[in-house]
Amino acid sequence: MEKSQAEDYLTSLLNKTLRVTTTDTRMFLGQFKCTDSDRNIILSQTFEYRLPAPPKQIAGGEEKVTMDMTSRYMGLVVVPGEYVERIEVEEFESQMKGKMGVAMAGEKGEEEV
């Protein structure tokens, strides 16, 4: 990907909701504000999600235990690039349909109105 394409792609992500997973299994969900050459990511209105501690084994029983992630509101967050494991764009179905319509119209050589 060329530099100009990369810049355009990053610009298109501004103010979109990103889900950033770190090497210590935390997940941050917030609005993408900026990044830098060290791949640090700044998110606003961010929630942090953590996996709970593993449950203690009950002697003699093998019960299924459901673990929910715990969360807390963090606000403005800098996620260091060296700890970023995965980045996902949070999109709703309605946003996906809009892109599909534009892509399909573009394939036919038409503009969607």
Residue frames relative to the residue before (quaternion, step in Angstrom):
aa qw qx qy qz dx dy dz
M 1.0000 0.0000 0.0000 0.0000 0.00 0.00 0.00
E 0.4202 -0.7123 0.5083 0.2402 3.53 -0.86 0.98
K 0.6760 -0.5120 0.3486 0.3992 3.54 -1.24 0.48
S 0.6734 0.4933 -0.3112 0.4543 3.60 0.87 -0.89
Q 0.6301 0.5182 -0.3302 0.4748 3.61 1.06 -0.72
A 0.6482 0.5183 -0.3125 0.4620 3.57 0.97 -0.86
E 0.6501 0.5109 -0.3109 0.4687 3.58 0.98 -0.84
D 0.6464 0.5138 -0.3156 0.4675 3.58 0.99 -0.85
Y 0.6498 0.5178 -0.3172 0.4572 3.57 0.96 -0.85
L 0.6639 0.4911 -0.3040 0.4750 3.60 0.89 -0.90
T 0.6269 0.5314 -0.3312 0.4635 3.58 1.01 -0.77
S 0.6538 0.5175 -0.3159 0.4527 3.59 1.00 -0.78
L 0.6625 0.5095 -0.3031 0.4578 3.60 1.19 -0.46
L 0.4567 0.7020 -0.4520 0.3072 3.61 1.20 -0.32
N 0.8505 0.1152 -0.1530 0.4899 3.55 -1.01 1.04
K 0.4954 0.6023 -0.4616 0.4227 3.60 1.23 0.31
T 0.5013 -0.6380 0.4899 0.3188 3.55 -1.21 0.51
L 0.0947 -0.7936 0.6008 0.0141 3.55 -0.78 1.13
R 0.2239 -0.7149 0.6447 0.1520 3.51 -1.26 0.61
V 0.0508 -0.8150 0.5763 -0.0327 3.58 -0.43 1.27
T 0.1462 -0.7828 0.6021 0.0581 3.57 -0.70 1.14
T 0.2418 -0.7875 0.5563 0.1090 3.57 -0.93 0.96
T 0.6967 -0.5012 0.3293 0.3936 3.55 -1.29 0.34
D 0.6914 0.4408 -0.2875 0.4951 3.62 1.17 -0.41
T 0.5822 -0.6487 0.3045 0.3841 3.58 1.31 0.61
R 0.4496 0.6425 -0.4976 0.3708 3.62 1.14 0.32
M 0.1737 -0.7610 0.6166 0.1019 3.52 -1.25 0.52
F 0.1524 -0.7776 0.6074 0.0568 3.55 -0.89 1.02
L 0.0907 -0.7830 0.6151 0.0157 3.55 -0.90 1.00
G 0.3319 0.7456 -0.5131 0.2658 3.57 -0.44 1.20
Q 0.6211 -0.5435 0.4161 0.3817 3.55 -1.34 0.08
F 0.4276 -0.7128 0.5053 0.2318 3.55 -0.82 1.08
K 0.1240 -0.8109 0.5706 0.0382 3.57 -0.77 1.08
C 0.7777 -0.2434 0.1586 0.5575 3.61 0.90 -0.79
T 0.1731 -0.7359 0.6407 0.1344 3.51 -1.41 0.11
D 0.2494 -0.7585 0.5765 0.1736 3.56 -1.30 0.07
S 0.7407 -0.4244 0.2833 0.4371 3.57 -1.29 -0.01
D 0.6587 0.4832 -0.3094 0.4868 3.61 1.23 -0.34
R 0.4915 -0.6941 0.3845 0.3589 3.58 1.36 0.20
N 0.3262 0.7071 -0.5475 0.3064 3.61 1.14 0.53
I 0.1896 -0.7877 0.5798 0.0861 3.57 -1.03 0.80
I 0.1695 -0.7695 0.6083 0.0957 3.57 -0.91 0.92
L 0.0560 -0.7876 0.6132 -0.0243 3.53 -0.82 1.15
S 0.1975 -0.7586 0.6044 0.1421 3.58 -1.09 0.67
Q 0.8137 0.2083 -0.1930 0.5071 3.56 -1.31 0.40
T 0.2730 0.8272 -0.4351 0.2279 3.52 1.04 0.95
F 0.1836 -0.7238 0.6552 0.1142 3.49 -1.22 0.76
E 0.2380 -0.7419 0.6099 0.1446 3.55 -1.08 0.80
Y 0.1169 -0.7794 0.6137 0.0482 3.57 -0.95 0.93
R 0.0678 -0.7928 0.6056 0.0067 3.55 -0.97 0.96
L 0.4606 -0.6274 0.5416 0.3176 3.51 -1.18 0.58
P 0.4570 -0.6742 0.4911 0.3088 3.61 -0.94 0.75
A 0.6430 -0.4969 0.4020 0.4219 3.56 -1.29 0.32
P 0.5563 -0.6114 0.4252 0.3686 3.61 -1.01 0.69
P 0.5038 -0.6635 0.4523 0.3184 3.61 -0.99 0.79
K 0.5150 -0.6194 0.4895 0.3338 3.56 -1.17 0.57
Q 0.5092 -0.6529 0.4717 0.3032 3.55 -1.05 0.78
I 0.3030 -0.7201 0.5957 0.1864 3.54 -0.98 0.90
A 0.4897 -0.6915 0.4480 0.2851 3.58 -0.71 1.10
G 0.8554 0.1742 -0.1383 0.4677 3.56 -0.96 0.96
G 0.7505 0.3730 -0.2249 0.4971 3.64 1.13 -0.15
E 0.1621 -0.7645 0.6149 0.1058 3.50 -1.14 0.67
E 0.0692 0.8078 -0.5760 0.1044 3.55 0.27 1.29
K 0.4302 -0.6502 0.5489 0.3014 3.53 -1.19 0.57
V 0.1284 -0.7863 0.6030 0.0394 3.53 -0.91 0.97
T 0.2435 -0.7558 0.5909 0.1423 3.57 -0.86 0.96
M 0.1271 -0.7937 0.5925 0.0528 3.55 -0.81 1.03
D 0.1998 -0.7653 0.6031 0.1039 3.55 -0.84 1.01
M 0.4896 -0.6381 0.5000 0.3210 3.54 -1.13 0.64
T 0.3308 -0.7104 0.5800 0.2222 3.53 -1.07 0.73
S 0.1106 -0.8140 0.5683 0.0464 3.58 -1.03 0.68
R 0.0191 -0.7603 0.6479 0.0427 3.50 -1.36 0.33
Y 0.4818 -0.6499 0.5098 0.2926 3.53 -1.21 0.65
M 0.1644 -0.8165 0.5507 0.0546 3.57 -0.81 1.04
G 0.3950 -0.7114 0.4965 0.3024 3.62 1.07 -0.58
L 0.7951 -0.1984 0.1987 0.5375 3.57 -0.82 -1.07
V 0.0156 -0.8273 0.5570 -0.0715 3.57 -0.65 1.17
V 0.1897 -0.7197 0.6525 0.1422 3.54 -1.20 0.68
V 0.1396 -0.7692 0.6198 0.0683 3.58 -0.70 1.10
P 0.3845 -0.7400 0.4973 0.2391 3.62 -0.51 1.13
G 0.5479 -0.6695 0.4077 0.2922 3.55 -0.85 1.02
E 0.6421 0.5495 -0.3386 0.4137 3.58 1.01 -0.71
Y 0.7151 0.4266 -0.2491 0.4946 3.61 1.21 -0.37
V 0.4974 0.6492 -0.4361 0.3754 3.60 1.25 -0.02
E 0.1730 -0.7984 0.5735 0.0607 3.52 -0.78 1.10
R 0.8057 -0.0249 0.0765 0.5868 3.55 1.01 -0.86
I 0.0902 -0.7703 0.6295 0.0476 3.58 -1.11 0.76
E 0.0132 -0.7952 0.6055 -0.0292 3.55 -0.85 1.02
V 0.3515 -0.7047 0.5729 0.2271 3.56 -1.09 0.73
E 0.3066 -0.7414 0.5726 0.1686 3.55 -0.83 1.05
E 0.0965 0.7965 -0.5885 0.1000 3.57 -0.50 1.18
F 0.3736 -0.7113 0.5531 0.2203 3.51 -1.11 0.76
E 0.6808 -0.5056 0.3399 0.4067 3.56 -1.20 0.48
S 0.6346 0.5390 -0.3348 0.4412 3.59 1.00 -0.79
Q 0.6429 0.5032 -0.3268 0.4762 3.61 1.06 -0.67
M 0.6381 0.5321 -0.3201 0.4551 3.57 1.05 -0.79
K 0.6353 0.5288 -0.3312 0.4550 3.61 0.99 -0.83
G 0.6322 0.5387 -0.3318 0.4473 3.59 0.97 -0.79
K 0.6708 0.4811 -0.2974 0.4797 3.58 0.97 -0.83
M 0.6320 0.5333 -0.3334 0.4528 3.57 0.99 -0.82
G 0.6463 0.5278 -0.3151 0.4521 3.61 0.97 -0.87
V 0.6620 0.4885 -0.2997 0.4831 3.57 0.97 -0.87
A 0.6562 0.5107 -0.3156 0.4571 3.60 0.94 -0.87
M 0.6759 0.4866 -0.2977 0.4666 3.57 0.91 -0.90
A 0.6402 0.5084 -0.3272 0.4739 3.58 0.99 -0.79
G 0.6421 0.5329 -0.3159 0.4515 3.58 1.03 -0.79
E 0.6315 0.5288 -0.3298 0.4613 3.58 1.07 -0.72
K 0.7091 0.4363 -0.2543 0.4920 3.58 1.06 -0.75
G 0.4885 -0.6693 0.4269 0.3621 3.57 1.26 -0.16
E 0.5732 0.5666 -0.3756 0.4575 3.58 1.22 0.50
E 0.3507 -0.6884 0.5822 0.2533 3.52 -1.28 0.29
E 0.3669 -0.7112 0.5526 0.2326 3.56 -1.01 0.81
V 0.2153 -0.7884 0.5674 0.1010 3.56 -0.87 0.95
